[in-house]
Amino acid sequence: MSEDFAVVDPLLAEYAEIESTLADPAVHADQARARSLGRRYAELGRIVAAHRAWRAAEEDAVAAAELAVEDPAFAEEVAPLREAADAAAESLRHVLVPRDPDDGRDVILEVKAGEGGEESALFAGDLLRMYLRFAERQGWSTQIIGATESDLGGYKDVSVAVKSRAADPADGVWAHLKYEGGVHRVQRVPVTESQGRIHTSAAGVLVFPEVEDAGEIEIDPNDLRIDVYRSSGPGGQSVNTTDSAVRITHVPTQIVVSMQNEKSQLQNREQAMRVLRARLLAAQQEAAAAEAAQVRRSQVRTVDRSERIRTYNYPENRVADHRTGYKAYNLDQVLDGDLGPVIASAIALDEAERLAAAGA
């Protein structure tokens, strides 16, 4: 064989070990462990399948070459079989590049209106609907866990939890939506514009991998400052007669999370803690990446949340991603949830960078 891919051997052994472990009913009593093992099993399954395909193709190519020496009639088969073996080797190299360990996680996605007043808030609402419809197309479930509406029906800020039952991390929510963080710019005639002039405004999107087990992020209760107040609606008017809204401040990091959508203070507190844990996990990961000089910084997924990543131009019905160079004139379809090709361009660029970094 032209390559031995010895690095696969311990992965094949791990795959077999996990397969045996998952066959034990007792393992499934711990859902968190079973879920983690299932994701790793699915991830290794891609490597196992690619390795088997490469071995079969390589063996066919070698056998044809040996037969051609004895019987020239087999000579014509050598070249196409060798091409197939080389293609299988390339596929195997591709799946061997380490994935983002969070790819299989669910996410909490936040959309925040930027400068531009009501127009920015309306655009934030458009982005929210785009993500909800994209999630629906993917078969994911969504839950709006916090929102502050604007007077005209947009959102000053909104948080949504997006969940998937996918076993393979490559199909996970984080594997797709992690590229959406940044500044999204819109160019259109606002509903508040009487002269028909095109305005530019923006909204920010933050995406955090959700913490699956509360014990994964240790939070000292003494580090929390919790304030309660009455929920308010558009225009600031009170919509509740009790102090059900909750604001939690994590004092060491000064991360602040506010929730008011639920009717009870306890429910709002639980949702706020859910978001706080996700933000703390993201902060820890960013700090670790900053400290590790060898960690590759993806050009397509930056920790700089002020980066302008995409423009939505209504007059031209155009969407353009500034990181990948993707451009299409189907903005209406993208806003209706057809976001797949846009995200695919980000995934392709990120995978190319990972392959280059791995020397593959």
C-alpha positions as CSV (number, residue, x, y, z in Angstrom):
1,M,0.0,0.0,0.0
2,S,1.2,3.5,-0.8
3,E,0.2,4.8,2.6
4,D,-0.2,3.0,5.9
5,F,-2.2,5.6,8.0
6,A,-0.9,4.1,11.2
7,V,-2.5,7.0,13.1
8,V,-5.9,5.3,12.5
9,D,-5.0,2.2,14.5
10,P,-5.7,3.6,18.0
11,L,-8.9,5.3,16.7
12,L,-10.1,1.9,15.4
13,A,-9.4,0.4,18.8
14,E,-11.3,3.3,20.5
15,Y,-14.2,2.8,18.1
16,A,-14.4,-0.9,19.0
17,E,-14.2,-0.1,22.7
18,I,-17.0,2.4,22.6
19,E,-19.1,0.1,20.6
20,S,-18.7,-2.5,23.3
21,T,-19.4,0.0,26.0
22,L,-22.6,1.3,24.4
23,A,-23.9,-2.3,24.2
24,D,-24.0,-2.3,28.0
25,P,-27.5,-1.2,29.2
26,A,-26.1,0.2,32.4
27,V,-24.2,2.9,30.5
28,H,-27.5,4.4,29.3
29,A,-28.5,5.1,32.9
30,D,-26.2,8.1,32.8
31,Q,-27.7,10.1,29.9
32,A,-24.9,12.6,29.8
33,R,-22.2,9.9,29.5
34,A,-24.3,8.0,26.9
35,R,-24.7,11.1,24.8
36,S,-21.0,11.9,24.9
37,L,-20.1,8.4,24.0
38,G,-22.7,8.3,21.2
39,R,-21.2,11.5,19.7
40,R,-17.7,10.2,19.8
41,Y,-18.9,6.9,18.3
42,A,-20.5,8.7,15.4
43,E,-17.4,10.9,14.9
44,L,-15.1,7.8,14.9
45,G,-17.6,6.0,12.6
46,R,-16.8,8.5,9.8
47,I,-13.1,7.7,10.2
48,V,-13.8,3.9,10.3
49,A,-15.9,4.0,7.2
50,A,-13.3,6.2,5.3
51,H,-10.5,3.8,6.4
52,R,-12.4,0.7,5.2
53,A,-13.1,2.4,1.9
54,W,-9.5,3.4,1.5
55,R,-8.2,-0.1,2.3
56,A,-10.6,-1.7,-0.2
57,A,-9.7,0.7,-2.9
58,E,-6.0,0.4,-2.2
59,E,-6.1,-3.4,-2.2
60,D,-8.0,-3.3,-5.6
61,A,-5.4,-1.0,-7.1
62,V,-2.4,-3.1,-5.9
63,A,-4.0,-6.3,-7.1
64,A,-4.7,-4.8,-10.5
65,A,-1.1,-3.6,-10.8
66,E,0.2,-7.1,-9.9
67,L,-2.1,-8.8,-12.4
68,A,-1.1,-6.4,-15.1
69,V,2.4,-7.6,-14.9
70,E,1.3,-11.1,-15.7
71,D,-1.6,-10.3,-18.0
72,P,-1.5,-7.0,-20.0
73,A,-5.3,-7.2,-20.3
74,F,-5.5,-5.8,-16.8
75,A,-3.3,-2.8,-17.6
76,E,-6.3,-0.6,-18.5
77,E,-7.8,-1.1,-15.1
78,V,-4.7,0.1,-13.2
79,A,-5.0,3.8,-13.7
80,P,-8.7,4.3,-12.7
81,L,-8.3,2.0,-9.7
82,R,-5.2,4.0,-8.6
83,E,-7.2,7.2,-9.0
84,A,-10.0,5.8,-6.9
85,A,-7.5,4.7,-4.2
86,D,-5.9,8.2,-4.2
87,A,-9.3,9.8,-3.8
88,A,-10.1,7.4,-0.9
89,A,-6.8,8.4,0.7
90,E,-7.7,12.0,0.4
91,S,-11.1,11.5,1.9
92,L,-9.5,9.6,4.8
93,R,-6.9,12.4,5.4
94,H,-9.8,14.9,5.4
95,V,-11.8,13.1,8.2
96,L,-8.7,12.6,10.2
97,V,-8.3,16.4,10.7
98,P,-9.5,17.0,14.3
99,R,-12.9,18.5,14.6
100,D,-14.0,21.3,16.9
101,P,-14.8,19.4,20.1
102,D,-18.0,21.5,20.5
103,D,-19.4,20.7,17.1
104,G,-22.0,18.4,18.6
105,R,-23.3,20.9,21.1
106,D,-26.6,22.8,21.0
107,V,-26.3,26.6,21.1
108,I,-27.8,29.7,22.5
109,L,-28.0,32.4,19.8
110,E,-28.5,36.0,20.6
111,V,-29.4,38.8,18.2
112,K,-29.0,42.4,19.3
113,A,-30.1,45.5,17.5
114,G,-27.2,48.0,16.9
115,E,-27.2,51.6,15.8
116,G,-30.1,52.5,13.7
117,G,-33.0,52.6,16.1
118,E,-36.2,51.0,15.0
119,E,-34.7,49.9,11.6
120,S,-32.0,48.0,13.4
121,A,-34.5,46.3,15.7
122,L,-36.7,45.3,12.7
123,F,-33.6,43.8,11.0
124,A,-32.8,41.9,14.2
125,G,-36.3,40.5,13.9
126,D,-35.6,39.5,10.3
127,L,-32.5,37.7,11.4
128,L,-34.3,35.9,14.1
129,R,-36.9,34.6,11.7
130,M,-34.2,33.6,9.3
131,Y,-32.5,31.4,12.0
132,L,-35.8,30.0,13.2
133,R,-36.8,28.9,9.6
134,F,-33.3,27.5,9.0
135,A,-33.5,25.5,12.1
136,E,-36.9,24.2,11.1
137,R,-35.4,23.1,7.7
138,Q,-32.7,21.2,9.6
139,G,-35.2,19.5,11.9
140,W,-33.9,21.3,15.0
141,S,-36.0,22.5,17.8
142,T,-36.0,26.2,19.0
143,Q,-37.1,28.0,22.1
144,I,-37.1,31.8,22.6
145,I,-35.8,32.2,26.1
146,G,-35.6,35.9,26.3
147,A,-36.6,38.9,24.3
148,T,-37.0,42.7,24.4
149,E,-39.3,43.9,21.7
150,S,-39.3,47.3,20.0
151,D,-42.3,49.6,19.4
152,L,-42.7,48.5,15.8
153,G,-42.5,44.8,16.4
154,G,-38.7,44.2,16.0
155,Y,-36.3,43.2,18.7
156,K,-33.9,45.2,20.8
157,D,-32.4,41.8,21.8
158,V,-33.6,38.3,21.7
159,S,-32.1,34.9,22.8
160,V,-33.0,31.6,21.3
161,A,-31.9,28.1,22.3
162,V,-31.4,25.8,19.3
163,K,-31.3,22.0,19.8
164,S,-30.6,19.0,17.6
165,R,-30.9,15.2,18.1
166,A,-28.1,14.5,15.6
167,A,-25.6,11.9,16.8
168,D,-22.9,12.9,14.4
169,P,-21.1,16.1,15.5
170,A,-20.8,17.1,11.9
171,D,-24.6,17.6,11.9
172,G,-24.6,19.4,15.2
173,V,-26.0,22.9,15.7
174,W,-22.7,24.4,16.8
175,A,-21.0,22.9,13.7
176,H,-23.2,25.1,11.6
177,L,-24.2,28.2,13.6
178,K,-20.8,29.0,15.1
179,Y,-20.0,30.9,12.0
180,E,-22.9,33.3,12.4
181,G,-21.3,35.4,15.2
182,G,-20.5,38.9,14.2
183,V,-22.0,42.1,12.8
184,H,-24.7,41.6,10.1
185,R,-25.3,44.7,8.0
186,V,-28.5,45.5,6.1
187,Q,-29.0,48.0,3.2
188,R,-32.6,48.9,2.5
189,V,-35.3,51.6,2.6
190,P,-36.6,51.7,6.2
191,V,-40.3,51.6,6.9
192,T,-39.7,54.9,8.7
193,E,-38.1,56.6,5.6
194,S,-40.6,58.8,3.7
195,Q,-38.1,59.9,1.0
196,G,-37.3,56.4,-0.2
197,R,-33.6,56.6,0.6
198,I,-31.6,53.5,1.3
199,H,-30.1,53.3,4.8
200,T,-27.5,51.1,6.3
201,S,-27.9,49.7,9.7
202,A,-26.7,46.6,11.6
203,A,-27.4,44.0,14.2
204,G,-25.0,41.8,16.2
205,V,-25.2,38.0,16.5
206,L,-23.6,36.1,19.3
207,V,-23.5,32.3,19.4
208,F,-22.5,30.2,22.4
209,P,-22.2,26.5,22.7
210,E,-24.7,25.4,25.4
211,V,-23.5,23.8,28.6
212,E,-25.0,20.3,28.7
213,D,-24.3,19.6,32.3
214,A,-24.6,22.3,35.0
215,G,-21.6,20.8,36.7
216,E,-19.4,21.5,33.6
217,I,-19.2,25.1,34.7
218,E,-18.6,25.8,38.3
219,I,-20.3,29.0,39.5
220,D,-19.8,30.2,43.1
221,P,-23.1,31.6,44.3
222,N,-21.1,34.3,46.2
223,D,-19.9,35.6,42.8
224,L,-23.5,36.4,41.7
225,R,-25.4,39.6,42.2
226,I,-29.1,39.0,41.5
227,D,-31.6,41.8,41.0
228,V,-35.3,41.5,40.4
229,Y,-37.6,44.0,38.8
230,R,-40.9,44.2,36.9
231,S,-41.1,43.0,33.3
232,S,-41.6,45.7,30.7
233,G,-42.8,45.7,27.1
234,P,-42.3,47.9,24.0
235,G,-42.0,51.5,25.0
236,G,-41.1,50.6,28.5
237,Q,-44.6,50.1,29.9
238,S,-44.9,47.6,32.7
239,V,-46.5,44.2,31.7
240,N,-46.4,42.6,35.1
241,T,-47.5,43.6,38.6
242,T,-44.8,41.5,40.3
243,D,-41.1,41.5,40.3
244,S,-40.7,38.5,38.1
245,A,-37.8,39.8,35.8
246,V,-34.3,38.8,36.9
247,R,-30.9,40.3,36.2
248,I,-27.9,38.2,37.2
249,T,-24.4,39.7,37.3
250,H,-21.4,37.4,37.5
251,V,-19.1,39.8,39.4
252,P,-15.7,38.3,38.5
253,T,-16.3,38.6,34.8
254,Q,-19.0,41.4,34.8
255,I,-21.1,39.3,32.5
256,V,-24.8,40.4,32.9
257,V,-27.8,38.3,31.9
258,S,-31.4,39.6,32.1
259,M,-34.5,37.5,31.6
260,Q,-38.2,38.6,31.8
261,N,-40.1,36.4,29.4
262,E,-41.3,33.8,31.9
263,K,-44.2,34.5,34.3
264,S,-42.3,33.5,37.4
265,Q,-39.1,34.8,38.9
266,L,-37.8,31.2,39.4
267,Q,-38.3,30.4,35.7
268,N,-36.5,33.6,34.6
269,R,-33.7,32.9,37.0
270,E,-33.3,29.3,35.6
271,Q,-33.2,30.7,32.0
272,A,-30.7,33.4,33.0
273,M,-28.4,30.9,34.6
274,R,-28.6,28.8,31.5
275,V,-27.4,31.7,29.4
276,L,-24.8,32.7,31.9
277,R,-23.2,29.2,31.9
278,A,-23.0,29.3,28.1
279,R,-21.4,32.7,28.2
280,L,-18.9,31.6,30.8
281,L,-18.0,28.5,28.8
282,A,-17.4,30.7,25.8
283,A,-15.3,33.1,27.8
284,Q,-13.1,30.2,29.2
285,Q,-12.6,28.8,25.7
286,E,-11.6,32.2,24.3
287,A,-9.2,32.8,27.2
288,A,-7.6,29.4,26.7
289,A,-7.2,30.0,22.9
290,A,-5.6,33.4,23.6
291,E,-3.1,31.8,26.0
292,A,-2.1,29.0,23.6
293,A,0.1,30.5,21.0
294,Q,-0.1,27.3,18.8
295,V,-3.9,27.4,18.6
296,R,-5.0,28.2,15.0
297,R,-7.3,31.2,14.7
298,S,-9.8,30.5,12.0
299,Q,-10.2,33.3,9.4
300,V,-13.9,32.4,9.1
301,R,-14.8,32.2,12.8
302,T,-13.1,35.0,14.7
303,V,-13.4,35.8,18.4
304,D,-13.7,39.5,17.3
305,R,-17.5,40.0,17.7
306,S,-17.3,43.4,16.2
307,E,-16.3,42.0,12.8
308,R,-18.7,42.7,9.9
309,I,-19.3,39.3,8.4
310,R,-22.2,39.7,6.0
311,T,-24.3,42.3,4.1
312,Y,-27.9,41.9,3.2
313,N,-28.7,44.2,0.3
314,Y,-32.5,44.5,-0.3
315,P,-32.5,46.6,-3.5
316,E,-30.3,44.1,-5.3
317,N,-31.8,41.1,-3.5
318,R,-28.1,40.2,-2.7
319,V,-26.4,38.5,0.2
320,A,-22.6,38.7,0.5
321,D,-20.4,37.0,3.1
322,H,-17.2,39.1,3.5
323,R,-15.1,36.3,5.0
324,T,-15.6,33.6,2.3
325,G,-16.4,35.7,-0.7
326,Y,-19.8,34.0,-1.1
327,K,-22.3,36.1,-3.0
328,A,-25.8,35.3,-4.3
329,Y,-28.9,37.2,-5.5
330,N,-31.5,35.3,-3.6
331,L,-31.7,37.3,-0.4
332,D,-35.5,36.7,-0.1
333,Q,-34.8,33.0,0.0
334,V,-32.0,33.3,2.5
335,L,-34.1,35.3,4.8
336,D,-36.8,32.6,4.5
337,G,-34.4,30.1,5.9
338,D,-32.4,29.0,2.9
339,L,-29.1,29.7,4.7
340,G,-27.5,26.4,3.9
341,P,-25.3,27.5,1.0
342,V,-24.0,30.5,2.9
343,I,-23.0,28.4,5.9
344,A,-21.6,25.8,3.6
345,S,-19.1,28.4,2.2
346,A,-17.9,29.1,5.8
347,I,-17.6,25.4,6.6
348,A,-15.6,24.8,3.4
349,L,-13.2,27.6,4.1
350,D,-12.8,26.5,7.7
351,E,-12.1,22.9,6.7
352,A,-9.6,24.1,4.1
353,E,-7.7,26.0,6.8
354,R,-7.8,23.0,9.2
355,L,-6.4,20.8,6.5
356,A,-3.6,23.3,5.7
357,A,-2.8,23.7,9.4
358,A,-2.6,19.9,9.8
359,G,-0.2,19.7,6.8
360,A,-2.7,17.4,5.0
